[in-house]
Amino acid sequence: MGPPWPRMGRQDGPGPVRSRPFLLREVRGVGRRWKRAGLRGQLLLYSLLIVTLAVGLAWGGTRYALHRAFNAYRTQAVTGQVEATAEAAAELLLQGGGQARNLLALSRVTSTRIRWLDADGTIRFDTGSPSSLGGGPRGPLGRWGPMRAARLARVEGEALTRTLPGTLGQVEVRPVGVRGVFQPRDVAFREEIDRALLLAALAALGLAAAASWVGARVVGRPIERMSEAIRALPSHLPDPVPEEGPAEVRSLARGLNAMNRRIHRLERLRRESQGAVAHQLRTPLAALKGYLAALRDQVVPPEEALEQMERAVLRLDRLADELGRLNRAERLELGLALEGIAWDQFLAQAAEDWRLMAEGAGVRLNVSLPPPVTVEGDPEALAEAVGNIVENAVRYTPQGGEVVLRGGADAAFVWLEVEDSGPGIPPEDRPFIFERFYRGQEASRLDPHGTGIGLPIARQLIEAHGGTLELASAGPGSLFRIRLPRRSAPRQGTGGEVRPRPSSPGSAGR
């Protein structure tokens, strides 16, 4: 009958070891648990491991150095003591008479063992053997064989000998200790040192563990806050996380807060755009619905109904085109493809792109080019922004008026001023002209098919390059000023291939 328990070690015969898969599973399980541990736990464990190794090495090195120094000190002290004892014992034996009691007293005081060997090597007296107190031969010398006079070997239990004159033989003196040359008090002293070092190491380990816990908490807490903020993104926009901790963590927190602000802004714009688009769609769709009903009921002439329906369709087409421009602007802002742009050539091309539209509207388009300079930017995004401003200027300038493009540059910035001779912007509309889908009464009267999205797109793209777009003068006429850093510091990351610059007003975002 076999044993009631399974074999966990090797099986009978040359078969494989059964415990190896078990050990591998355990090791892999530990690895998986380690990976699932939080950042704070991993930081704490790493810190404790490093601190334990450092404290262990420091404790071992200090203990070794102290023991070595103490051993050297005791060896030197015992060496002198043994030499002095050997000289004193030799003098007592030379005096003759019963010196056993004196030798025993000397041995006790100096913690040494004294032996007297005659010329034949026979032990005549040994303080370490009580039976030798009466003198007389005590057997062969054995491993205590004769030694050369005045020779001191390593003090680990070996004896110092003094040769006596005549036939007296030799006297041997060796230290009597617990461990080699050490007396009980020496051993107690070393053990006290070891205890003190161990307590100091444990105290240092405890303090280091507490400091590691605090450090792991200081480093891990900001990251946990950021993790909580990221997990909360699908349901709601979280509050900004504190920018604290090490430099890398602060940089990560700044990036997360910037992303949160960006998402918050996009979410706000999305809600505003949805409401504005619904409002913009409602008017032409209501017109179409009304005139279709009027046609069905034959309450208006077909020609008038068709004309009004055509206007509504044109408005819907214009709105669809503006929404496409808005989507393109969002795409450009999210991924700017920066390159060096010759600012004078860029403005000259922009003027040529819009000259045909200006001539068709009976508006003069003049341009004053800057000296040759280079600016860093996305050609397509800048063409979209400049095109929107120039298009608005041409659209709101009456026939016979003028639109002027003036470029300039200095060591750090380039700029463009777009000035028209139109009616200007009423004071009550100026604070809102850069809001999406906002249209004042005067703008709606002059251009009933407009959507109020061109200027917001232009400012969005200019600010993505780290620049500014402002209304510098609002009447008579309007003056918009673009200011760009020559070395762009865009708010969003750049990347991707360089997109081609538009070559016509249509592609520039009309």
Buried (B, 14 or more C-beta within 10 A) or exposed (E): EEEEEEEEEEEEEEEEEEEEEEEEEEEEEEEEEEEEEEBBEBBBBEBBEEBBEEBEEBBEEBBEEBEEEBBEEBBEBBBEBBBEBBBBBBEBBEEEEEBBEBBBEBBEEBBBBBBBBBEEBBBBBBBEEEEBEEEEEBEEBEEBEBBEBEEBEEBEBBBBBBBBEEEBBBBBBBBBBEEBBBBEEBEEBBEEBBEEBEEBBEEBBEEBBEEBBEBBEBBBBBBBBBBEBBEEEEEEEBEBBEBEBEEEBBEBBEEBBEEBEBEEEBEEBEEBBEEBBEEBBEEBEEBBEBBEEBBEEEEBEEEEBEEBBEBBEEBBEBBEBBBEBBEBBBEBBEBBBBBEBEBBEBBBBBBEBBBEBBEEBEBBBEBEBBEEBBBBBBBBBBBBBBBBBBBBBBBBBEEEBBBBBBBBBEEEBBBBBBBBBBBBBEEEBBEEBBBBBBBBEBBEEBBEBBBBBBBBBBBBBBBBBBBBBEBEBBEEBBBBBBBBBBBBEBEBEBEEEEBEBBEEBEBBBB
